[in-house]
Amino acid sequence: MPGSGAEPDERHRPAGHPPVESGRVGVLLLNLGTPDATGYWPMRRYLKQFLSDQRVIELPRWKWWPILNLIILTVRPGRKGKDYAKIWNTELDEGPLKTITRSQAKKLSARLGDERIIVDWAMRYANPSTASRIEALQKRGCDRLLLVPLYPQYAAATTATACDEAFRALMQLRWQPAVRVAPAYHDDPVYIDAVAASIRAHLAGLDFEPEAVLASFHGMPQRYLDAGDPYHCQCQKTSRLLHEALGWSGERWHTAFQSRFGNEEWLKPYTIEEVERLAKASVKRLAVVAPGFSADCLETLEELDMENRTVFLGNGGERFTYVPCLNDGEGGMHVIEAVVRRELMGWV
């Protein structure tokens, strides 16, 4: 590998010590996570890990801990388990996010086609853990590591906590790899073009033309924006660039934020309220797209395509369609490959 300089000189390896693998580059795709099963206890373990993350819930521990353990983790696992069951990959017995992320890693490896590059994947919450995959990459000789958070827009509650988890694992290593982190790609022309193309292709296959298209991004508390998180601004830029790429009128394109949790104010408008408003405003045909997700998951398959569909049709709407995420399709893989090749420049 040009400029690597990382291969140990085997002539000076002490007698009895096994050879050290080195000289490879690891690419680790990082995503949020999914429970190991839909039952109460697997859901409780997953939700406890997720909702105990202070990047996700920025409240003092003394205030949040009793609410989480005495109320939320008693009630929410059963309800969310039923939601996950609606979208569960029964063939592989796993959530779709795990299925898709694994496929993204496999396809990326094939597209890169370089034996020096080892591609793997991990989840911030549940399995496979970030620490376990970093350890596996190191054992395969990766002394350089590219972390790729699969979040188009940066947020402390997603990108930052994924990197935190990786850095915690790296702190335990005697021989740390050199590390890079791929930046958010919310305004990357490759990403915008791929999402716009997926919208056009999906709508071309319908037997109706939507009067309105709603871009729905995951929400966050308003105070996170007030504290300086760039997520909201990056979502709005993604939405604007998509709108411009598609060349539609301003009246047809809408932006909203979903998945509100708790009672405090979150980024507005709320997706579910916007869907209801459009239906009551005599919009009969609606398309929803989720440009803040790299892969379909509970928030897209169950919340958008099921829950919001029901709200729209129940308030006067007649036709509803959800545009799938880029996932591991040609467009999605083109985006991930472009990001990875750019960030590996100088290493391979």
C-alpha positions as CSV (number, residue, x, y, z in Angstrom):
1,M,0.0,0.0,0.0
2,P,1.6,3.3,-1.1
3,G,2.8,5.4,1.8
4,S,1.5,2.9,4.4
5,G,4.7,2.3,6.4
6,A,2.6,0.2,8.8
7,E,3.8,-3.3,8.0
8,P,6.0,-4.6,10.8
9,D,9.4,-5.9,10.0
10,E,9.0,-9.7,10.5
11,R,12.8,-10.1,10.7
12,H,12.7,-8.6,14.1
13,R,9.6,-10.4,15.4
14,P,10.5,-12.1,18.8
15,A,10.6,-15.9,18.7
16,G,7.3,-17.5,19.7
17,H,5.2,-14.4,18.8
18,P,2.6,-15.0,16.0
19,P,2.8,-12.7,12.9
20,V,0.9,-9.5,13.2
21,E,-1.7,-8.8,10.4
22,S,-1.4,-5.2,9.1
23,G,-1.5,-3.1,6.0
24,R,-5.2,-3.2,5.3
25,V,-7.9,-0.5,5.5
26,G,-11.2,-1.1,7.3
27,V,-14.4,0.6,6.3
28,L,-17.1,0.4,9.0
29,L,-20.6,1.4,8.1
30,L,-22.5,2.6,11.1
31,N,-26.2,2.8,11.6
32,L,-28.6,3.2,14.5
33,G,-29.7,-0.3,15.5
34,T,-32.6,-2.6,15.8
35,P,-33.8,-4.9,18.6
36,D,-32.7,-8.6,18.5
37,A,-36.4,-9.6,18.7
38,T,-39.9,-8.1,19.1
39,G,-40.7,-9.6,22.5
40,Y,-40.9,-7.5,25.7
41,W,-37.4,-8.2,27.1
42,P,-35.4,-7.8,23.8
43,M,-37.3,-4.6,23.2
44,R,-36.7,-3.4,26.7
45,R,-32.9,-4.0,26.4
46,Y,-32.8,-2.2,23.1
47,L,-34.9,0.8,24.3
48,K,-32.9,1.0,27.6
49,Q,-29.6,1.3,25.7
50,F,-31.0,3.7,23.2
51,L,-32.9,6.0,25.7
52,S,-30.0,5.9,28.2
53,D,-27.7,7.6,25.7
54,Q,-27.3,11.2,26.9
55,R,-26.7,12.3,23.3
56,V,-30.3,11.2,22.6
57,I,-32.0,12.4,25.8
58,E,-30.2,15.5,27.0
59,L,-31.8,15.7,30.4
60,P,-30.1,15.4,33.9
61,R,-29.8,11.8,34.9
62,W,-31.6,12.5,38.2
63,K,-34.6,13.7,36.3
64,W,-34.6,11.3,33.4
65,W,-33.6,8.0,35.1
66,P,-36.8,7.5,37.2
67,I,-39.0,8.4,34.2
68,L,-37.2,6.0,31.9
69,N,-37.0,3.0,34.3
70,L,-40.3,3.3,36.2
71,I,-42.6,4.4,33.3
72,I,-41.2,4.3,29.8
73,L,-39.4,0.9,30.1
74,T,-42.5,-0.6,31.6
75,V,-45.0,0.5,28.9
76,R,-43.1,1.2,25.7
77,P,-41.4,-2.2,25.0
78,G,-44.8,-3.9,24.5
79,R,-46.1,-1.2,22.2
80,K,-43.0,-0.8,20.1
81,G,-42.6,-4.5,19.9
82,K,-46.0,-4.7,18.2
83,D,-44.9,-2.0,15.8
84,Y,-41.6,-3.8,14.9
85,A,-43.6,-7.0,14.4
86,K,-45.5,-5.3,11.5
87,I,-42.2,-4.8,9.5
88,W,-40.1,-7.7,10.9
89,N,-38.0,-9.7,8.4
90,T,-39.4,-13.1,9.4
91,E,-37.2,-15.0,7.1
92,L,-34.0,-13.8,8.7
93,D,-35.7,-13.1,12.1
94,E,-34.4,-9.5,12.2
95,G,-35.4,-5.9,11.7
96,P,-35.1,-4.6,8.1
97,L,-32.5,-2.1,9.1
98,K,-30.1,-4.9,9.9
99,T,-30.9,-6.7,6.7
100,I,-30.3,-3.7,4.6
101,T,-27.2,-2.5,6.3
102,R,-25.6,-5.9,6.0
103,S,-26.4,-5.9,2.3
104,Q,-25.0,-2.4,1.9
105,A,-21.7,-3.6,3.4
106,K,-21.5,-6.7,1.2
107,K,-22.3,-4.8,-2.0
108,L,-19.9,-2.0,-1.1
109,S,-17.1,-4.5,-0.7
110,A,-17.9,-5.9,-4.2
111,R,-18.0,-2.5,-5.7
112,L,-14.7,-1.4,-4.3
113,G,-13.1,-4.7,-5.4
114,D,-9.9,-4.2,-3.5
115,E,-8.5,-7.0,-1.3
116,R,-6.7,-4.3,0.8
117,I,-10.1,-2.9,1.9
118,I,-12.2,-4.8,4.4
119,V,-15.8,-3.6,4.7
120,D,-17.9,-4.3,7.8
121,W,-21.0,-2.9,9.5
122,A,-22.1,-2.2,13.0
123,M,-25.0,-0.7,15.0
124,R,-24.8,1.9,17.7
125,Y,-27.5,0.1,19.7
126,A,-27.9,-3.7,20.0
127,N,-26.0,-6.0,17.6
128,P,-23.6,-6.3,15.9
129,S,-21.8,-3.9,18.3
130,T,-19.4,-1.3,17.2
131,A,-16.7,-2.6,19.5
132,S,-16.9,-6.1,18.2
133,R,-16.6,-5.1,14.6
134,I,-13.6,-2.8,15.2
135,E,-11.9,-5.7,17.0
136,A,-12.7,-8.0,14.0
137,L,-11.3,-5.5,11.5
138,Q,-8.1,-5.1,13.6
139,K,-7.6,-8.8,13.7
140,R,-7.8,-8.9,9.9
141,G,-5.0,-6.4,9.7
142,C,-6.7,-3.1,9.4
143,D,-4.4,-0.4,10.7
144,R,-6.4,2.3,9.1
145,L,-10.1,2.7,9.7
146,L,-12.8,4.8,8.0
147,L,-15.9,5.3,10.0
148,V,-19.0,5.9,7.8
149,P,-22.1,7.0,9.8
150,L,-25.0,6.3,7.4
151,Y,-26.8,9.6,8.2
152,P,-27.1,12.1,5.4
153,Q,-27.5,14.9,7.9
154,Y,-25.3,15.4,10.9
155,A,-26.9,15.3,14.4
156,A,-25.4,14.9,17.8
157,A,-28.0,12.2,18.5
158,T,-27.0,10.1,15.5
159,T,-23.6,10.8,13.9
160,A,-21.9,12.0,17.1
161,T,-23.1,9.2,19.3
162,A,-22.0,6.6,16.6
163,C,-18.5,8.1,16.7
164,D,-18.5,8.3,20.5
165,E,-19.1,4.6,20.6
166,A,-16.3,3.9,18.1
167,F,-13.9,6.1,20.0
168,R,-14.8,4.3,23.3
169,A,-13.9,1.0,21.6
170,L,-10.6,2.5,20.2
171,M,-9.7,3.6,23.7
172,Q,-9.4,0.0,24.8
173,L,-6.9,-1.0,22.0
174,R,-3.1,-1.2,22.5
175,W,-2.5,-0.6,18.8
176,Q,-5.0,1.9,17.5
177,P,-5.6,2.2,13.8
178,A,-5.4,5.6,12.1
179,V,-9.0,6.9,12.0
180,R,-11.1,9.0,9.6
181,V,-14.8,9.8,9.9
182,A,-16.8,10.4,6.7
183,P,-18.7,13.7,6.9
184,A,-22.4,14.2,6.4
185,Y,-23.5,14.2,2.8
186,H,-26.7,16.1,3.0
187,D,-25.8,18.5,0.1
188,D,-23.6,16.1,-1.9
189,P,-24.7,16.3,-5.6
190,V,-24.4,12.5,-5.8
191,Y,-26.8,12.1,-3.0
192,I,-29.3,14.7,-4.2
193,D,-29.3,13.3,-7.7
194,A,-29.8,9.8,-6.4
195,V,-32.8,10.7,-4.2
196,A,-34.4,12.8,-6.9
197,A,-34.0,10.0,-9.4
198,S,-35.6,7.6,-7.0
199,I,-38.6,9.9,-6.5
200,R,-39.0,10.3,-10.2
201,A,-38.8,6.5,-10.8
202,H,-41.2,5.7,-8.0
203,L,-43.8,8.3,-9.1
204,A,-43.5,7.2,-12.8
205,G,-44.7,3.7,-11.7
206,L,-47.9,4.9,-10.1
207,D,-51.3,5.0,-11.7
208,F,-51.9,8.5,-10.2
209,E,-50.0,11.7,-9.9
210,P,-49.5,13.2,-6.4
211,E,-50.8,16.7,-5.9
212,A,-48.3,17.1,-3.0
213,V,-45.0,15.6,-2.0
214,L,-43.9,15.7,1.7
215,A,-40.2,15.3,2.6
216,S,-40.2,13.9,6.2
217,F,-37.1,14.0,8.3
218,H,-36.6,12.5,11.8
219,G,-37.4,15.2,14.4
220,M,-35.5,16.4,17.5
221,P,-36.3,18.7,20.4
222,Q,-36.2,22.4,19.4
223,R,-33.7,23.1,22.2
224,Y,-31.1,20.9,20.4
225,L,-31.3,23.3,17.5
226,D,-31.1,26.3,19.9
227,A,-28.0,24.7,21.5
228,G,-26.3,24.7,18.1
229,D,-27.0,21.4,16.5
230,P,-26.7,21.8,12.6
231,Y,-29.3,19.0,11.9
232,H,-32.3,21.2,11.2
233,C,-30.4,23.5,8.8
234,Q,-28.9,20.5,6.9
235,C,-32.4,18.9,6.6
236,Q,-33.8,22.1,5.2
237,K,-30.9,22.3,2.7
238,T,-31.4,18.8,1.5
239,S,-35.1,19.5,1.1
240,R,-34.4,22.7,-0.9
241,L,-31.9,21.0,-3.2
242,L,-34.3,18.1,-3.9
243,H,-37.1,20.5,-4.6
244,E,-34.8,22.4,-7.0
245,A,-33.5,19.2,-8.7
246,L,-37.1,18.0,-9.3
247,G,-38.2,21.4,-10.7
248,W,-41.6,21.4,-9.0
249,S,-43.6,24.4,-7.9
250,G,-43.3,25.5,-4.3
251,E,-46.9,24.7,-3.6
252,R,-46.4,21.0,-4.4
253,W,-43.3,20.4,-2.1
254,H,-43.5,20.3,1.7
255,T,-41.1,19.6,4.5
256,A,-41.9,18.3,8.0
257,F,-40.4,16.4,11.0
258,Q,-41.6,13.1,12.4
259,S,-41.2,10.7,15.4
260,R,-41.8,13.2,18.2
261,F,-41.2,11.7,21.6
262,G,-42.3,13.3,24.9
263,N,-44.1,16.5,25.6
264,E,-41.6,19.2,24.8
265,E,-41.6,21.2,21.6
266,W,-39.8,19.5,18.7
267,L,-38.8,20.8,15.2
268,K,-41.9,21.8,13.3
269,P,-44.1,21.2,11.4
270,Y,-44.8,17.7,12.7
271,T,-45.2,15.2,9.9
272,I,-48.4,13.6,11.2
273,E,-50.0,17.0,11.6
274,E,-48.9,18.1,8.2
275,V,-50.3,15.0,6.6
276,E,-53.7,15.6,8.4
277,R,-53.6,19.3,7.4
278,L,-53.0,18.5,3.7
279,A,-55.8,15.9,3.7
280,K,-58.2,18.4,5.3
281,A,-57.1,21.1,2.8
282,S,-58.5,18.9,0.0
283,V,-55.2,17.2,-1.2
284,K,-56.4,13.9,-2.4
285,R,-53.2,12.4,-3.6
286,L,-50.0,12.5,-1.5
287,A,-46.5,11.1,-1.8
288,V,-44.1,10.9,1.2
289,V,-40.3,10.6,1.0
290,A,-37.7,10.3,3.8
291,P,-34.5,11.9,2.7
292,G,-33.0,11.7,6.2
293,F,-32.7,7.9,6.2
294,S,-30.2,5.8,4.3
295,A,-32.2,2.7,4.8
296,D,-35.8,1.8,5.6
297,C,-36.6,1.1,9.2
298,L,-39.4,1.4,11.8
299,E,-39.7,5.1,11.3
300,T,-40.3,4.8,7.5
301,L,-42.0,1.5,7.1
302,E,-44.3,1.6,10.0
303,E,-44.6,5.2,11.0
304,L,-44.7,6.8,7.5
305,D,-46.1,4.1,5.3
306,M,-48.6,2.7,7.8
307,E,-49.5,5.3,10.5
308,N,-49.4,8.4,8.3
309,R,-51.1,6.6,5.5
310,T,-54.0,5.9,7.9
311,V,-54.2,9.5,9.0
312,F,-54.2,10.8,5.4
313,L,-56.9,8.4,4.2
314,G,-58.9,8.9,7.4
315,N,-59.1,12.7,6.9
316,G,-60.3,12.9,3.2
317,G,-57.2,11.8,1.3
318,E,-57.7,9.2,-1.4
319,R,-54.3,8.0,-2.7
320,F,-51.1,7.7,-0.7
321,T,-47.7,6.4,-1.6
322,Y,-44.4,6.2,0.3
323,V,-41.1,6.5,-1.7
324,P,-38.7,3.9,-0.3
325,C,-35.2,5.0,0.9
326,L,-32.2,4.4,-1.3
327,N,-31.4,1.3,0.7
328,D,-29.0,-1.1,-1.1
329,G,-30.3,-0.3,-4.6
330,E,-28.1,0.9,-7.4
331,G,-28.7,4.6,-6.4
332,G,-28.0,4.0,-2.7
333,M,-24.9,2.0,-3.4
334,H,-23.6,4.7,-5.8
335,V,-23.9,7.3,-3.0
336,I,-22.1,5.2,-0.4
337,E,-19.4,4.2,-2.8
338,A,-18.8,7.8,-3.8
339,V,-18.5,8.9,-0.2
340,V,-16.2,6.1,0.7
341,R,-13.9,6.4,-2.3
342,R,-13.6,10.1,-1.7
343,E,-12.7,9.7,2.0
344,L,-10.2,6.9,1.2
345,M,-8.1,9.1,-1.1
346,G,-4.5,9.0,0.0
347,W,-5.0,5.7,1.8
348,V,-5.6,3.5,-1.3
